[in-house]
Amino acid sequence: METLLYAAELVEEDGAYTLVVQDVVRNTVQVTPVPKSAVDKLPTFLSVLSSKLNPAAARSRW
């Protein structure tokens, strides 16, 4: 059985980016602005993170 612990959204409004992270267990929300340069690097960051956490799965997708 899966249990959702956190939910995250990256929201863009009028050219400004905001990361919204909900801690589902504690029922809290954290909001922080994110620079566009970080948003642009997000796909690369996620790819690197995925390959470090599960290298075999990352290789099999290609």
C-alpha positions, 0 to 999 in steps of 0.5 A, a space after each residue: 500500500 502506498 502512502 502519499 507523504 508530500 505533494 509538490 507543485 511548481 506554479 508560474 504566475 506572470 513570469 514568476 515561479 513558486 514551489 508549493 510543497 504540501 506535507 500531507 502527514 503533518 498537514 502543512 504547506 511550504 511556499 518558496 519563490 524559485 528563480 527561472 534559472 532553477 526551473 530551467 535546470 529542473 529536468 536535468 536535476 531530476 534526471 541526475 537524481 533518478 540515475 543516482 537513486 536507481 541507475 539500472 532503471 535510468 539506463 533501461 529507459 533509453 
